[in-house]
């Protein structure tokens, strides 16, 4: 990566037809002006990343969420036996 230091109103040139000019420095923000032929597309990196991700999802489908382990089922207390069931068990025994 080439790292350059520029002041306001100074520029760098890429190739013979792209010029990047520092128009203003405001704290941590740097305002850039870009002169380039109309056929050159220019995107902010985060926008280009979103476009690429959207195109990928359209081509292969959205990312699948990670599988979650199922929660263990809560143990329920056994139901009490009715009187008629108790009587039936006594008769069978």
N, C-alpha and C positions, 0 to 999 in steps of 0.2 A: 504494500500500500504506500502510495506517495502522500506525504503529509506536507502541506504548504502553509505558510503564514501570510495572510493578506490583511490589509487595512481597508476601511470604508473607501469605496470607489475604485479599488484595485480589482484586477480580474485575472483569471487563468483561461487559457485557450486549449481546447481538446480538438485534435485534428486541425483542419483548416477552417471549419465552419461552426464550431460550438464555442461560445464564450460564456463563462460564468463570472458574474460581477457581484462583489460584496456591496450591497446597497445600504445596509445599516446593521450595527451591532448594538443590541439593547440587553444588557445583562448577559444571561446565558443564551439568549436568542440571537440568531444570525439571519438576516434577511438576504436572500440571494436573488439575483436576476439572471435569467438564462436566455441567451440568444442562440437559436438553433433553427435549421430549416424546418418547414412545416411537416415534412415527412418523418421527422424524428419524434417519436413519442416520449414524453417525459412524465414520470410518475414519482410521487413520494414513495419510498421503499415500503412503508407499512400498507399503503394502498395497493401496490403491486403484489405484496404477499397475500392480501385478502382476495385479490382477483385470481391469483394462482390457486389458492385453496378452494375458492368457489368453483373454478373450472374443474379441478380435480374431483370435487364432490359430484359435480354434474356428470362426469365421465364414469366414475366408479362407485358412486353412492357415498352417503355421509359416513364419517368415522363411527365405528361401532363403539358404544360405551363399554367400559370394562365390566365383566360379569361380576356380580356381587354374590357372595356366599349367602345362601338362604339362612334366615334367622331360625334358630331351633324353635320348634313348636312349644308353646307353653304347656306344661303338664297340668291337666285338669284333674281335680279330685274325682274319684269314682262316685257315681250316683248311688244314693242309698237304695237298698233293696226294699221293694214294697212289701206290705204284710202278706198279700196274696202269694207273692213269689217265695217268701219265707215259709209259708204253710206248705206250698208245693214241694219245696226242698225237703221239708221234714217228712212228708209222705213218701218221697222217693228214697229216703235214706233208710 
